[in-house]
Amino acid sequence: MRRLGVAVAAALLATTVLAEPAQAAVHNVKDYGAAGNGSANDTAAINKAITAANAAGGGTVRFPSGTYRSPNSIHLKSNVTIQLDAGATIMGASGSGYDKPEPNPNDKYQDYGHSHFHNAMIWGDRLTNIAFVGQGTIDGGGALITGNPGSGQADKIISLTRCENLTVSGIKLRRGGHFAMLINGCKNVVSDRLTIDTASDRDGWNVISTTNVTITNGNFAANDDALAFKSDYALGQKLSNGNVKVYDTKLSARCCNALMFGSETCGDFTGYDFQRIDIKGSNKSGLGLVSMDGSVISDVHYRDITVSGVRSPIMLKVGARKRCGNNPGVGTIKNVTYDNITIDGASPSFSPTIMGDVDGHITDVTFTNVKINVPGGNGTMSTSPPSNDRKNYNPNSIGTRPAYGWYIRYADRIKFTGGSAVSFTKNDGRPAVITDNATDISFEAFGWERGTNSPTDFLFRNTKGFCVRDSGSPRTQNTGSTEKC
């Protein structure tokens, strides 16, 4: 009996060992002819290593310490991990050796950079199980184009379409041209400890028409959009977006938007969770959420976020640009929460704003313990609704807001609670809050300041069901409005 037990155990052990998959091979790019000396053209060797790893059923393409000059496009393939060791850099180069942009019959629906994908340092289409890991860097080298590139020029570091199971961990992307990384139509994306430094160029990471995304411990510094979630028509169809988590990440944007939805917004977005985000600097929106091309954006949640040095602290806008295939209508934004947000604004004109559209209201937004300080300093001005370009998503598409604090129009069921407040650094002659064409707007335990020459503190205009409760003793005016507390 004992001998039989030993034999059975040995057989089981043998079966277990045989069942273990073979470890994926490591392909050192230097074994395929890469010099890594910063002057030789290493693209062909890199592509050979990638092809070998893919042909073997998968593997790791390893870059030891060194500078790998790549003046031509690298073609990524499925089941390949790019491993950049500490001290390893893939360096872009000037010239006209990158792949030409592929034709796209749908390029009229988004700008050139979003419409073409092959004109990149590294690109792939319909790939599965791909990764960029390690401690090294991919650097555009100042050679990537920030506008529309000519034939043979690249405007992106990494460009991936219709990919599945993408991992990006530990590496750094520098000087990315128009985009440090652009992905479109992908599924199952995990990023941890990714650094993007493209503040001298344009966008950091554009996540377009993508589902199931987790981004943690990122540090993205951009000139244009630092981290943007978009949905365009570049792939010839409206695609879903959602189930996205972004945690413990630092963002900054010199020119434009730090954490942004849009402006390309064709497909619907649902299920976004942003926590413990630190934003320092943005010349447009700190937290921007716009629907311009017919999309429904829902279930978006912001929590424990600190924002400083931004011109437009928070902006939600529904527009009617309709730049999407299949004749889109006007979209909407709904079911959004902001919890424990502290913002220091940098413009007296771009007050926090909720601007729906006459054909697409913004609904069911709750602010809990959201404290916003603005520079102030404006004098008394007209309280009439500001101008609004329905086809423009930028904060400046809405004229100077007539309130120093919140300006709200075409919105329903908006609630401020839990110690939310607005304040100014310099005395301001505008009201703290103005609402227009709205329904069920409530302020509970809401903090505000009174400007010396302000005509009123809260102005409700054509608003059905407003309530100001436990918020001091504000002067409240209403025109065509009804109170409901």
Summary of the structure (lengths in Angstrom):
residues: 485
radius of gyration: 25.8
end to end distance: 81.9
largest distance: 97.9
contacts: 1901
relative contact order: 0.06
helix: 9%
strand: 50%
